[in-house]
Amino acid sequence: MADDEYWNPLVPELTVTDLEASLRFYRGAGFSVRFRREAPSFAYLELGRAQIMLEEQHAGGWCIEPLNRPLGRGINFQIEVGDAQKTRDALASIGFAPFRELKESWYRVSETIEEGQREFLLQDPDGYLMRFSQPLGRRCRSRFLGDRSGSA
C-alpha cells in the first residue's frame, strides 16, 4: 500500500455472520476490497473516502453480548455516493429491497441554511441499516422563516 493512501480516523468494524454474503452486498453498493484476511475472515472495504471493516463472527471475537438479529439496532451508517438512484438500482438488481425508498431530504444546519441529499435506507444481510446519500448542496431557509420586518 502506498503511504499516501487515505485512512479514515474512524472506521466502524461490523461483526457479520457470513462474510461472503456481506461482500456481495457491499460490492453491489460500489465498495471495493482494500485488503482481506482469513482466520478469522475479515475485509477492509472502501467507497470513496467511506471505509468499513467486516469480520465474520468467531469465538475469539470482540462481541460482549450474544448477537441477535437484526444486528446494529439503534444505529444507521450514512454513506455518501455519487448517484443514489444508481446505487439503489444496483442493490435492487441483486435482491436487496429498500427499508425506506429513495427520497429527497433537506436538513437544517443553521438558522438560515439547509443541506440536501437524495437518500434511501436498506439493511445489509445481517440487518445493519445503511443510509446511502447523494449530496444536493445547500439552500437558504429564509423562505421558511418568513419576513422578519413585520410585513407578510
C-alpha positions in Angstrom: 0.0 0.0 0.0 1.2 3.5 -0.8 2.0 5.9 2.0 -0.4 8.4 0.6 -3.5 6.2 0.8 -6.3 7.7 2.8 -7.1 6.1 6.1 -10.3 7.3 7.8 -9.7 8.1 11.5 -13.0 6.5 12.5 -13.8 3.2 10.8 -16.6 1.0 12.1 -16.0 -2.7 12.3 -19.1 -4.8 11.9 -19.4 -8.4 13.0 -21.1 -10.3 10.3 -22.5 -13.9 10.1 -21.4 -14.7 6.6 -18.5 -12.6 5.1 -19.2 -13.7 1.5 -22.9 -12.6 1.7 -21.8 -9.3 3.2 -19.2 -8.8 0.5 -21.9 -9.4 -2.2 -24.0 -6.6 -0.7 -21.2 -4.1 -0.2 -19.6 -4.7 -3.6 -23.1 -4.3 -5.1 -23.2 -0.9 -3.4 -19.9 0.1 -5.1 -17.4 -0.7 -2.3 -14.1 -2.3 -3.2 -12.0 -4.6 -1.0 -8.8 -2.8 0.1 -7.5 -5.9 1.8 -8.7 -9.2 3.2 -7.5 -11.7 5.7 -8.5 -15.2 6.7 -8.8 -16.9 10.1 -10.8 -15.0 11.1 -12.4 -13.9 7.9 -12.0 -10.2 7.6 -12.3 -7.5 4.9 -11.5 -3.8 4.8 -13.7 -2.0 2.4 -13.9 1.5 0.9 -16.1 3.6 -1.3 -14.5 7.0 -2.0 -13.4 8.1 1.5 -16.0 5.9 3.3 -14.4 2.9 4.9 -15.8 0.0 6.8 -14.4 -3.3 8.2 -16.2 -6.6 8.2 -15.3 -9.5 10.4 -17.1 -12.8 10.4 -18.3 -13.8 13.8 -16.0 -16.3 15.6 -15.4 -17.5 19.2 -12.5 -15.1 19.8 -14.3 -12.0 18.5 -15.0 -8.8 20.4 -18.7 -9.3 21.0 -19.7 -8.6 24.6 -23.2 -9.9 24.3 -24.9 -12.6 22.1 -25.7 -11.2 18.7 -29.4 -11.1 17.9 -30.8 -10.1 14.5 -31.1 -7.5 13.2 -27.6 -6.6 14.1 -26.7 -2.9 14.8 -30.1 -2.0 16.3 -30.2 1.7 17.1 -27.7 2.9 14.5 -27.6 3.7 10.8 -24.5 4.4 8.8 -24.7 7.2 6.2 -22.5 6.5 3.2 -22.1 9.2 0.6 -22.4 8.0 -3.0 -22.2 9.9 -6.4 -25.6 8.7 -7.6 -28.1 7.4 -5.1 -30.5 6.1 -7.8 -27.8 4.1 -9.4 -26.7 2.6 -6.1 -30.3 1.8 -5.2 -30.9 0.1 -8.6 -27.6 -1.9 -8.3 -28.6 -3.3 -4.9 -32.2 -4.0 -6.1 -30.8 -5.9 -9.0 -29.1 -8.4 -6.6 -32.2 -8.8 -4.4 -31.9 -6.0 -1.8 -35.1 -4.0 -1.3 -35.0 -0.6 0.4 -36.1 -0.2 4.0 -37.0 3.3 3.1 -37.3 4.3 -0.6 -35.2 6.9 -2.4 -36.3 10.5 -1.5 -35.0 14.0 -1.3 -34.4 15.3 2.2 -33.3 18.7 3.5 -31.7 19.0 6.9 -31.3 22.3 8.8 -27.6 23.0 9.6 -28.1 26.6 10.9 -30.9 29.1 11.4 -30.8 30.0 7.7 -29.2 27.1 5.8 -30.3 23.6 4.9 -28.3 20.8 3.3 -30.0 18.4 0.9 -29.5 14.9 -0.1 -31.2 12.1 -2.1 -31.2 9.1 0.2 -32.5 5.7 0.8 -32.1 3.1 3.5 -31.7 -0.6 3.4 -30.4 -3.4 5.6 -27.4 -5.4 4.8 -27.6 -9.2 5.1 -27.2 -9.1 8.9 -29.6 -6.2 9.4 -27.2 -3.3 9.7 -29.1 -0.2 8.5 -27.2 1.7 5.7 -28.3 5.1 4.5 -26.9 5.8 1.1 -26.9 9.6 0.3 -26.1 11.8 -2.6 -25.3 15.4 -1.7 -27.6 18.1 -3.3 -25.9 21.2 -1.9 -27.2 24.0 0.3 -30.2 26.3 0.2 -31.3 29.3 2.2 -34.1 28.7 4.7 -35.3 32.3 4.6 -38.4 31.4 2.6 -39.4 29.2 5.6 -38.6 31.7 8.2 -40.8 34.4 6.8 -40.1 38.2 6.5 -38.9 39.4 9.9 -39.6 43.0 9.1 -43.2 42.7 10.2 -44.9 42.6 6.7 -46.5 39.5 5.4 
